[in-house]
Amino acid sequence: MKTFSATPADIDKKWILIDAEGVVLGRLASIVATRLRGKHKPSFTPHMDMGDNVIVINADKVQMTGKKRTDKVHYWHTGYPGGIKSRTAGQILEGAHPERLVMQAVKRMLPGNRLSRRQMTNLRVYAGAEHPHEAQNPEVLDVKSMNKKNTRS
């Protein structure tokens, strides 16, 4: 028996559309990360970009369990002395760029290497319901119906 290793000619990328409205952030991020890496395909090869192109809409309506909306704090540093900054997850969702919360959650579920940085370019996240990728005819992936724990009302 031989181990299958995909070549660039074997890669078949699809476009997937996911509606994040009412979906729990961590569960959404793990499903998106799996699709981006291509681990849902039987021909998965770890060193190749096998994943699909994923479009996430309604990122501003994503849900969190417990008190994460008020208690989860995101830190970053400006690079200047004393330049540490912080925002809660709720402040990010209500701010100008709520899609960054979904992007960061997916990024942290991928390995930290060059391949995962290239796979992140296949992710498009939009705060509203509109997206400019209608020409690609994306398949709709219903994350809400996969598991009852995926949603919060």
Secondary structure, DSSP 4 states (H G I P E B T S, - for coil): -------GGG----EEEEE-TTBBHHHHHHHHHHHHHTTTSTT--TTS--PPEEEEE-GGG-B-STTHHHH-EEEEE-SSTT-EEEEEHHHHHHSS-THHHHHHHHHTTS-SSHHHHHHGGGEEE-SSS--S-GGG-PEEE-STTT-GGGB--
